[in-house]
Amino acid sequence: MGTTGESRRPPIGEGKGRETVNEETFQRKLAELVAEIGTLPEGERNKLQLLAEQTKARHKQLKKTVDSLQESIDFLRLSIKYMLFDLEATRRENSYLKKMLEESNGES
């Protein structure tokens, strides 16, 4: 949904006094960490490199999940707008039909 040019809301939790880390900052910091891990002795390095790779994979999966949730929320918002529009149209139609029925009964 976000690809059609519609405005996107900030992710949940942003702008509420929390320090936010964008994707670029996260990737830069992770790259710095991996580079720093590369300077460690081999015994320590392997374990930490594995943890860094797992962190990167989890972050990628989390980002994918958040994007999917945001898309679902956007779709839900749009669906609700259509339902409200339909409800208002149904109410107007119902009111119009009642008025016609009352006028028809009044003429009889």
Backbone as ProteinMPNN parsed JSONL, in Angstrom:
{"seq_chain_A": "MGTTGESRRPPIGEGKGRETVNEETFQRKLAELVAEIGTLPEGERNKLQLLAEQTKARHKQLKKTVDSLQESIDFLRLSIKYMLFDLEATRRENSYLKKMLEESNGES", "coords_chain_A": {"N_chain_A": [[0.807, -1.195, 0.0], [1.988, 1.228, 0.684], [3.383, 2.019, -1.554], [1.977, 3.555, -3.31], [2.168, 6.255, -3.085], [0.857, 7.369, -0.975], [0.689, 9.025, 2.213], [2.816, 7.992, 4.846], [2.523, 6.868, 8.157], [4.561, 7.511, 11.05], [6.501, 4.81, 12.434], [5.143, 2.864, 15.134], [5.721, 4.095, 18.366], [7.688, 5.923, 17.717], [8.76, 9.308, 18.081], [7.882, 9.773, 20.65], [9.418, 10.656, 22.783], [11.379, 8.773, 22.804], [14.624, 7.671, 21.843], [15.258, 7.315, 18.522], [16.451, 4.909, 16.197], [17.466, 4.891, 13.023], [17.399, 2.911, 9.992], [19.777, 3.205, 8.527], [21.601, 4.151, 10.466], [21.587, 1.964, 12.225], [22.679, -0.075, 10.572], [25.209, 1.026, 10.071], [26.316, 1.135, 12.66], [26.286, -1.592, 13.284], [28.054, -2.55, 11.346], [30.376, -1.278, 12.246], [30.679, -2.602, 14.678], [31.1, -5.261, 13.799], [33.508, -4.876, 12.452], [35.115, -4.165, 14.595], [34.98, -6.522, 16.071], [36.407, -8.12, 14.378], [39.003, -7.542, 15.026], [39.605, -8.887, 17.288], [41.029, -11.648, 19.232], [41.107, -14.931, 17.723], [39.554, -16.999, 19.019], [37.643, -15.622, 20.591], [36.58, -14.039, 18.631], [35.138, -15.637, 16.704], [32.819, -16.512, 18.081], [31.576, -14.051, 18.687], [31.263, -12.988, 16.119], [29.396, -14.745, 15.085], [27.22, -14.159, 16.748], [26.809, -11.49, 15.962], [26.045, -11.818, 13.288], [23.689, -13.272, 13.676], [22.208, -11.315, 14.974], [21.972, -9.443, 12.927], [20.431, -10.918, 11.097], [18.101, -11.307, 12.624], [17.288, -8.675, 12.945], [16.711, -7.998, 10.294], [14.55, -9.741, 9.824], [12.75, -8.784, 11.742], [12.344, -6.179, 10.805], [11.096, -6.769, 8.384], [8.746, -7.95, 9.359], [7.607, -5.79, 10.78], [7.171, -4.002, 8.663], [5.276, -5.475, 7.235], [3.199, -5.565, 9.111], [2.633, -2.822, 9.269], [1.675, -2.374, 6.711], [-0.617, -3.956, 6.822], [-2.064, -2.584, 8.778], [-2.451, -0.155, 7.446], [-4.117, -1.066, 5.376], [-6.315, -1.905, 6.889], [-7.147, 0.554, 7.973], [-7.987, 1.862, 5.622], [-10.05, 0.133, 4.841], [-11.852, 0.519, 6.946], [-12.515, 3.197, 6.506], [-13.922, 2.957, 4.071], [-16.047, 1.358, 4.969], [-17.298, 3.081, 6.813], [-18.083, 5.1, 5.078], [-19.916, 3.656, 3.504], [-21.766, 2.971, 5.486], [-22.792, 5.511, 6.2], [-23.964, 6.217, 3.744], [-25.909, 4.215, 3.583], [-27.486, 4.892, 5.787], [-28.456, 7.4, 4.946], [-29.92, 6.602, 2.719], [-31.787, 4.908, 3.956], [-33.158, 6.754, 5.549], [-34.262, 8.371, 3.555], [-35.952, 6.508, 2.26], [-37.716, 5.882, 4.362], [-38.984, 8.338, 4.655], [-40.233, 8.518, 2.164], [-42.001, 6.347, 2.419], [-43.562, 7.169, 4.592], [-44.768, 9.431, 3.445], [-46.178, 8.171, 1.421], [-47.973, 6.586, 2.899], [-49.366, 8.587, 4.152], [-50.79, 9.762, 2.112], [-52.658, 7.905, 1.451]], "CA_chain_A": [[0.0, 0.0, 0.0], [2.828, 2.394, 0.801], [4.032, 2.331, -2.809], [1.092, 4.345, -4.159], [2.368, 7.665, -2.836], [0.107, 7.848, 0.172], [1.57, 9.358, 3.318], [3.016, 6.914, 5.812], [2.639, 7.297, 9.536], [5.797, 6.987, 11.629], [6.297, 3.553, 13.15], [4.655, 2.957, 16.504], [6.776, 4.328, 19.343], [8.543, 7.031, 17.328], [8.264, 10.62, 18.404], [7.298, 9.798, 21.989], [10.482, 10.815, 23.759], [12.363, 7.707, 22.665], [15.645, 7.889, 20.83], [15.014, 6.38, 17.437], [17.601, 4.532, 15.396], [16.985, 4.542, 11.696], [18.049, 1.748, 9.373], [21.156, 3.554, 8.152], [22.395, 4.195, 11.69], [21.729, 0.589, 12.712], [23.614, -0.802, 9.711], [26.543, 1.589, 10.29], [26.793, 0.684, 13.979], [26.532, -3.026, 13.202], [29.295, -2.706, 10.581], [31.463, -0.892, 13.155], [30.819, -3.691, 15.64], [31.708, -6.399, 13.11], [34.911, -4.516, 12.218], [35.788, -4.239, 15.905], [35.07, -7.948, 16.401], [37.47, -8.666, 13.536], [40.324, -7.284, 15.605], [39.756, -9.709, 18.496], [41.657, -12.961, 19.036], [40.229, -15.841, 16.978], [38.62, -17.711, 19.896], [36.546, -14.712, 20.94], [36.042, -13.469, 17.389], [34.152, -16.511, 16.062], [31.566, -16.477, 18.834], [30.955, -12.732, 18.535], [30.839, -12.835, 14.731], [28.151, -15.501, 14.961], [26.172, -13.36, 17.399], [26.543, -10.313, 15.129], [25.285, -12.282, 12.128], [22.342, -13.594, 14.154], [21.557, -10.025, 15.233], [21.646, -8.873, 11.623], [19.314, -11.698, 10.55], [16.895, -11.011, 13.416], [16.879, -7.306, 12.616], [16.098, -8.054, 8.97], [13.239, -10.378, 9.975], [11.908, -7.855, 12.5], [11.986, -5.091, 9.886], [10.126, -7.331, 7.441], [7.501, -8.13, 10.109], [7.046, -4.466, 11.056], [6.658, -3.49, 7.395], [4.052, -6.222, 6.937], [2.173, -5.086, 10.047], [2.263, -1.465, 8.876], [0.837, -2.507, 5.523], [-1.918, -4.471, 7.273], [-2.746, -1.487, 9.466], [-2.896, 0.77, 6.405], [-5.263, -1.682, 4.705], [-7.429, -1.862, 7.838], [-7.638, 1.942, 8.012], [-8.721, 2.111, 4.386], [-11.291, -0.652, 4.907], [-12.749, 1.195, 7.893], [-13.036, 4.396, 5.833], [-14.955, 2.521, 3.132], [-17.204, 0.891, 5.735], [-17.985, 4.258, 7.342], [-18.745, 5.733, 3.936], [-21.059, 2.814, 3.161], [-22.742, 3.115, 6.57], [-23.457, 6.811, 6.055], [-24.832, 6.142, 2.558], [-27.049, 3.367, 3.952], [-28.349, 5.679, 6.673], [-29.158, 8.396, 4.132], [-30.905, 5.88, 1.901], [-32.833, 4.455, 4.874], [-33.938, 7.937, 5.918], [-35.021, 8.756, 2.366], [-37.008, 5.511, 2.043], [-38.72, 6.071, 5.426], [-39.736, 9.539, 4.316], [-41.116, 8.163, 1.039], [-43.024, 5.449, 2.949], [-44.472, 7.992, 5.386], [-45.555, 10.239, 2.527], [-47.077, 7.267, 0.713], [-49.014, 6.217, 3.855], [-50.139, 9.784, 4.444], [-51.657, 10.058, 0.965], [-53.678, 6.844, 1.315]], "C_chain_A": [[0.853, 1.263, 0.0], [3.47, 2.814, -0.503], [3.187, 3.215, -3.71], [1.205, 5.832, -3.886], [1.578, 8.202, -1.659], [1.071, 8.117, 1.322], [1.628, 8.214, 4.318], [3.118, 7.528, 7.198], [3.964, 6.778, 10.077], [5.514, 5.692, 12.372], [5.874, 3.797, 14.591], [5.837, 3.149, 17.442], [7.697, 5.474, 18.971], [7.908, 8.338, 17.759], [7.649, 10.715, 19.783], [8.397, 9.86, 23.041], [11.534, 9.717, 23.687], [13.399, 8.11, 21.628], [15.437, 6.85, 19.742], [16.3, 6.132, 16.667], [17.063, 4.135, 14.035], [17.82, 3.404, 11.118], [19.51, 2.031, 9.05], [22.071, 3.561, 9.371], [22.633, 2.792, 12.234], [22.775, -0.167, 11.896], [25.052, -0.295, 9.903], [27.122, 1.097, 11.61], [27.113, -0.815, 13.963], [27.826, -3.301, 12.432], [30.506, -2.334, 11.432], [31.733, -2.013, 14.158], [31.511, -4.896, 15.013], [33.182, -6.118, 12.844], [35.715, -4.614, 13.515], [35.979, -5.695, 16.327], [36.202, -8.598, 15.611], [38.861, -8.468, 14.097], [40.6, -8.141, 16.84], [40.502, -11.004, 18.186], [40.632, -13.955, 18.475], [39.202, -16.55, 17.847], [37.414, -16.867, 20.26], [35.821, -14.219, 19.686], [34.926, -14.331, 16.797], [32.786, -16.445, 16.746], [30.833, -15.145, 18.623], [30.508, -12.472, 17.095], [29.52, -13.569, 14.485], [26.993, -14.717, 15.575], [25.805, -12.13, 16.57], [25.727, -10.701, 13.901], [23.845, -12.641, 12.509], [21.544, -12.321, 14.412], [21.114, -9.386, 13.925], [20.442, -9.596, 11.011], [18.016, -11.407, 11.3], [16.375, -9.618, 13.11], [16.17, -7.274, 11.266], [14.694, -8.655, 9.048], [12.266, -9.46, 10.72], [11.443, -6.707, 11.609], [10.932, -5.566, 8.891], [8.757, -7.48, 8.118], [6.827, -6.786, 10.38], [6.465, -3.86, 9.78], [5.339, -4.171, 7.028], [2.906, -5.761, 7.842], [1.699, -3.688, 9.668], [1.359, -1.502, 7.652], [-0.555, -3.012, 5.898], [-2.726, -3.387, 7.977], [-3.268, -0.473, 8.456], [-4.133, 0.231, 5.688], [-6.493, -1.639, 5.6], [-8.014, -0.457, 7.923], [-8.478, 2.264, 6.779], [-10.056, 1.376, 4.388], [-12.302, 0.01, 5.829], [-13.342, 2.446, 7.249], [-14.136, 4.02, 4.846], [-16.21, 2.066, 3.859], [-17.994, 2.064, 6.306], [-18.725, 5.002, 6.238], [-20.015, 4.976, 3.564], [-22.158, 2.932, 4.216], [-23.505, 4.43, 6.45], [-24.398, 6.817, 4.852], [-26.076, 5.309, 2.861], [-28.011, 4.121, 4.855], [-29.14, 6.725, 5.893], [-30.255, 7.739, 3.3], [-32.077, 5.42, 2.766], [-33.742, 5.617, 5.255], [-34.823, 8.376, 4.748], [-36.194, 7.802, 2.12], [-38.104, 5.608, 3.109], [-39.611, 7.261, 5.105], [-40.708, 9.257, 3.172], [-42.274, 7.296, 1.515], [-44.061, 6.235, 3.763], [-45.366, 8.857, 4.5], [-46.586, 9.391, 1.782], [-48.236, 6.861, 1.639], [-49.905, 7.403, 4.174], [-51.119, 10.13, 3.335], [-52.8, 9.059, 0.864], [-54.905, 7.126, 2.125]], "O_chain_A": [[0.482, 2.261, -0.617], [4.063, 3.892, -0.558], [3.646, 3.595, -4.788], [0.407, 6.608, -4.411], [1.637, 9.399, -1.38], [2.14, 7.513, 1.398], [0.625, 7.558, 4.599], [3.728, 8.582, 7.381], [4.451, 5.738, 9.635], [4.411, 5.496, 12.884], [6.213, 4.821, 15.185], [6.843, 2.448, 17.329], [8.429, 5.964, 19.83], [6.685, 8.469, 17.801], [6.94, 11.683, 20.058], [8.314, 9.191, 24.071], [12.496, 9.744, 24.455], [13.089, 8.802, 20.659], [15.441, 5.648, 20.01], [17.129, 7.027, 16.506], [16.305, 3.174, 13.905], [18.824, 2.996, 11.7], [20.376, 1.187, 9.276], [23.184, 3.039, 9.319], [23.742, 2.463, 12.654], [23.652, -0.822, 12.459], [25.997, -1.084, 9.898], [28.282, 0.689, 11.672], [28.098, -1.25, 14.56], [28.603, -4.176, 12.813], [31.545, -2.99, 11.356], [32.886, -2.329, 14.448], [32.405, -5.486, 15.619], [34.02, -7.008, 12.989], [36.852, -5.088, 13.521], [37.02, -6.055, 16.876], [36.873, -9.507, 16.101], [39.8, -9.151, 13.689], [41.708, -8.119, 17.375], [40.598, -11.413, 17.029], [39.433, -13.828, 18.728], [38.054, -16.687, 17.424], [36.283, -17.353, 20.237], [34.608, -14.013, 19.692], [33.876, -13.806, 16.427], [31.747, -16.339, 16.094], [29.621, -15.122, 18.408], [29.492, -11.813, 16.87], [28.644, -13.078, 13.773], [25.916, -14.626, 14.987], [24.633, -11.765, 16.481], [24.808, -9.977, 13.518], [22.905, -12.355, 11.767], [20.353, -12.253, 14.108], [20.009, -8.852, 13.83], [19.54, -8.956, 10.469], [16.957, -11.275, 10.687], [15.166, -9.403, 13.026], [15.149, -6.604, 11.112], [13.762, -8.15, 8.422], [11.092, -9.375, 10.361], [10.279, -6.311, 11.658], [9.984, -4.84, 8.592], [7.729, -7.171, 7.516], [5.612, -6.658, 10.226], [5.385, -3.27, 9.811], [4.402, -3.518, 6.567], [1.777, -5.59, 7.383], [0.505, -3.395, 9.735], [0.39, -0.748, 7.567], [-1.555, -2.546, 5.352], [-3.938, -3.29, 7.788], [-4.39, 0.016, 8.586], [-5.08, 0.973, 5.425], [-7.596, -1.367, 5.125], [-9.234, -0.29, 7.943], [-9.548, 2.864, 6.885], [-11.076, 1.934, 3.983], [-13.491, 0.051, 5.514], [-14.528, 2.73, 7.419], [-15.17, 4.686, 4.787], [-17.322, 2.356, 3.416], [-19.224, 2.048, 6.287], [-19.845, 5.473, 6.432], [-21.063, 5.581, 3.337], [-23.342, 2.988, 3.881], [-24.728, 4.455, 6.585], [-25.502, 7.357, 4.928], [-27.177, 5.663, 2.439], [-29.227, 4.0, 4.703], [-30.332, 6.922, 6.132], [-31.368, 8.254, 3.193], [-33.232, 5.53, 2.354], [-34.964, 5.47, 5.278], [-35.992, 8.712, 4.937], [-37.3, 8.242, 1.807], [-39.284, 5.439, 2.801], [-40.83, 7.203, 5.263], [-41.858, 9.695, 3.199], [-43.407, 7.48, 1.07], [-45.265, 6.007, 3.647], [-46.561, 9.004, 4.76], [-47.712, 9.826, 1.542], [-49.379, 6.802, 1.186], [-51.094, 7.226, 4.441], [-52.165, 10.725, 3.592], [-53.819, 9.357, 0.241], [-55.846, 6.333, 2.116]]}, "name": "protein", "num_of_chains": 1, "seq": "MGTTGESRRPPIGEGKGRETVNEETFQRKLAELVAEIGTLPEGERNKLQLLAEQTKARHKQLKKTVDSLQESIDFLRLSIKYMLFDLEATRRENSYLKKMLEESNGES"}
